[in-house]
Amino acid sequence: MSTAADPKELDIPKFKTLAISVPKPFVVHVELNRPDKLNSMNDTMWHEIGDCFDALNGNDNCRIVLLSGAGKLFTAGLDFKGMVSIGEQLSQYEDVARRCKILKEMITTYQNSITSLEKCVKPVIGLVHNACIGGGVDLITATDIRYCTEDAVFQVKEVDIGMAADVGTLQRLPRVIGSMSLVNELAFTARKMLAPEANECGLVNRVFKDKESMIASAIGIAGEIAEKSPVAVQGTKRSIVYSRDHTVQEGLDDIAIWNQTMLQSEDFMNASVAQATKSPPPPFAKL
Ligand SMILES: CCC/C=C/C=C/C(=O)SCCNC(=O)CCNC(=O)[C@H](O)C(C)(C)COP(=O)(O)OP(=O)(O)OC[C@H]1O[C@@H](n2cnc3c(N)ncnc32)[C@H](O)[C@@H]1OP(=O)(O)O
C-alpha cells in the first residue's frame, strides 16, 4: 500500500499562504505561512484555509492534520491592511443593502473557512506558539486537540478593534472551556490569557517548553492516530462533533445508525481479531 510521505503524492492544490508537508505517512502538517506578516489572516488566507481543509477531507492520503504557524508566532489575527480593500469595495456603493451584501458574503466565507476544520473528518491538532490573537482563537476553537508552548498568549481581541467576534469564537469557545463567566471576561476585556491558564481551563491540554518539542510530540501522537483504523477515527470525530450540538439521545441515535453500517467494515473485524489474539494492530486500507 502506498503512503504519502511525499507532499506531492497528496495531490492537493498549492497555496500562497499555507505550507503543506507530510512528516509521516498519512500525517499532514499545515502551516500558516506569512511569517513576515506575523501570519496575519488576509483574504487569500481565509479562502485557502477553507480550500485546504475541504481538500484534506476528501484525501485518502491524509488521516490527521497538524496546524501551526511559521515564524515568530502562530497568528496576529485579521490582517488590518487587508481590510483596506474591503473598505474600497464598500465605498463603491452608497446604498446600505449593496454594502451589506459585500460584508455578509465576506463574513460567511470566513465563517465557512473556519468551519471547514470541523467538517473535515480527519482530526486536527492545533499547535500554538507565542501569540494566538483574534481570528487565531476562532481557528483553534475549531480544532479537535490543542497544545501550546510555555510562551503562548491567547487573546479574543475583537472588541479592541471595535467589533463583535463573528467567525466562531463566541459560539465554540464556551463549548471548549465550559466556563461562560471566563468566556465573557475574555471576550469583553480582550485580556491576554497565558499558557498556564489556557491549560487550566482546558483550552489546551498540554504545554510544551518550546515549538520544536511541541511539533515533535504532536507528530508522534499524530503518527499513533494515523496507524489506527480510519473508519474508527473518522467515525469518532463525526460523532463527537455531532453530539456536541445535539442531545445525548440524538447523539446515541445517530451513532447507532452510523455503526450499523461501519461495524460491517473489515477494519472492525481485523482490529478486533488483533486485540483478541494480542497480535500487533493490522495495517488499515486507505479510506
Ligand atoms: C469578518 C472578519 C472576521 C475575522 C475577524 C478577526 C478579528 C481579529 O483577528 S481581531 C485581532 C486583530 N489583531 C490584532 O489586534 C493584533 C495586533 N498586533 C499585535 O497585538 C502585535 O503586533 C503582536 C502581539 C501580534 C506582535 O507584537 P510584536 O511586538 O511582536 O510586533 P509588532 O511590532 O506589534 O508588529 C510588527 C508589525 O506587524 C504588524 N502587524 C501586527 N499585527 C498585525 C495585523 N493583525 N495585521 C496586519 N499587520 C499587523 C504591525 O503593524 C507591525 O508592522 P510595522 O509597524 O510595519 O513593522
The ligand as a Tripos MOL2 file, in Angstrom:
@<TRIPOS>MOLECULE
LIG
   57    59     1     0     0
SMALL
NO_CHARGES

@<TRIPOS>ATOM
      1 C1        -15.0540   39.2800    9.0620 C.3       1 LIG1
      2 C2        -13.8000   39.3090    9.8890 C.3       1 LIG1
      3 C3        -13.5990   38.0330   10.6030 C.3       1 LIG1
      4 C4        -12.3750   37.9970   11.4020 C.2       1 LIG1
      5 C5        -12.1460   38.7770   12.4600 C.2       1 LIG1
      6 C6        -10.9200   38.7320   13.1910 C.2       1 LIG1
      7 C7        -10.6070   39.6880   14.0600 C.2       1 LIG1
      8 C8         -9.3180   39.7400   14.7230 C.2       1 LIG1
      9 O1         -8.4200   38.9670   14.4430 O.2       1 LIG1
     10 S1         -9.1350   40.9330   15.9380 S.3       1 LIG1
     11 C9         -7.4400   40.9250   16.2740 C.3       1 LIG1
     12 C10        -6.6300   41.6320   15.2360 C.3       1 LIG1
     13 N1         -5.2260   41.5690   15.5760 N.am      1 LIG1
     14 C11        -4.6440   42.3770   16.4580 C.2       1 LIG1
     15 O2         -5.2340   43.2560   17.0210 O.2       1 LIG1
     16 C12        -3.1740   42.1020   16.6920 C.3       1 LIG1
     17 C13        -2.3780   43.3580   16.7030 C.3       1 LIG1
     18 N2         -0.9900   43.0490   16.8200 N.am      1 LIG1
     19 C14        -0.3990   42.8070   17.9980 C.2       1 LIG1
     20 O3         -1.0030   42.7760   19.0500 O.2       1 LIG1
     21 C15         1.0840   42.6070   17.9620 C.3       1 LIG1
     22 O4          1.5510   43.0210   16.7080 O.3       1 LIG1
     23 C16         1.5430   41.1550   18.1810 C.3       1 LIG1
     24 C17         1.2860   40.7440   19.6430 C.3       1 LIG1
     25 C18         0.8230   40.1830   17.2560 C.3       1 LIG1
     26 C19         3.0480   41.0330   17.9030 C.3       1 LIG1
     27 O5          3.7000   42.0170   18.6410 O.3       1 LIG1
     28 P1          5.1920   42.3920   18.2770 P.3       1 LIG1
     29 O6          5.6330   43.4120   19.2690 O.co2     1 LIG1
     30 O7          5.9940   41.1720   18.1310 O.co2     1 LIG1
     31 O8          5.1230   43.0220   16.8180 O.3       1 LIG1
     32 P2          4.6330   44.4940   16.4160 P.3       1 LIG1
     33 O9          5.8010   45.4010   16.4340 O.co2     1 LIG1
     34 O10         3.4360   44.8940   17.1860 O.co2     1 LIG1
     35 O11         4.1540   44.2630   14.8950 O.3       1 LIG1
     36 C20         5.1060   44.0360   13.8500 C.3       1 LIG1
     37 C21         4.4790   44.5010   12.5610 C.3       1 LIG1
     38 O12         3.3550   43.6690   12.2410 O.3       1 LIG1
     39 C22         2.2140   44.4840   12.0150 C.3       1 LIG1
     40 N3          1.0030   43.7770   12.4660 N.ar      1 LIG1
     41 C23         0.7620   43.2850   13.6960 C.ar      1 LIG1
     42 N4         -0.4480   42.7160   13.7300 N.ar      1 LIG1
     43 C24        -0.9750   42.8670   12.5020 C.ar      1 LIG1
     44 C25        -2.2130   42.5030   11.9270 C.ar      1 LIG1
     45 N5         -3.1490   41.8440   12.6220 N.pl3     1 LIG1
     46 N6         -2.4300   42.8070   10.6450 N.ar      1 LIG1
     47 C26        -1.5080   43.4500    9.9260 C.ar      1 LIG1
     48 N7         -0.2900   43.8280   10.4060 N.ar      1 LIG1
     49 C27        -0.0530   43.5400   11.6810 C.ar      1 LIG1
     50 C28         2.4820   45.7250   12.8660 C.3       1 LIG1
     51 O13         1.6860   46.7780   12.4090 O.3       1 LIG1
     52 C29         3.9490   45.9120   12.6230 C.3       1 LIG1
     53 O14         4.1110   46.4750   11.3310 O.3       1 LIG1
     54 P3          5.2280   47.6100   11.0720 P.3       1 LIG1
     55 O15         4.9240   48.7200   12.0180 O.co2     1 LIG1
     56 O16         5.0430   47.9420    9.6470 O.co2     1 LIG1
     57 O17         6.5290   46.9330   11.3940 O.co2     1 LIG1
@<TRIPOS>BOND
     1     1     2 1
     2     2     3 1
     3     3     4 1
     4     4     5 2
     5     5     6 1
     6     6     7 2
     7     7     8 1
     8     8     9 2
     9     8    10 1
    10    10    11 1
    11    11    12 1
    12    12    13 1
    13    13    14 1
    14    14    15 2
    15    14    16 1
    16    16    17 1
    17    17    18 1
    18    18    19 1
    19    19    20 2
    20    19    21 1
    21    21    22 1
    22    21    23 1
    23    23    24 1
    24    23    25 1
    25    23    26 1
    26    26    27 1
    27    27    28 1
    28    28    29 2
    29    28    30 1
    30    28    31 1
    31    31    32 1
    32    32    33 2
    33    32    34 1
    34    32    35 1
    35    35    36 1
    36    36    37 1
    37    37    38 1
    38    37    52 1
    39    38    39 1
    40    39    40 1
    41    39    50 1
    42    40    41 ar
    43    40    49 ar
    44    41    42 ar
    45    42    43 ar
    46    43    44 ar
    47    43    49 ar
    48    44    45 1
    49    44    46 ar
    50    46    47 ar
    51    47    48 ar
    52    48    49 ar
    53    50    51 1
    54    50    52 1
    55    52    53 1
    56    53    54 1
    57    54    55 2
    58    54    56 1
    59    54    57 1
@<TRIPOS>SUBSTRUCTURE
     1 LIG1         1 GROUP 0 **** ****
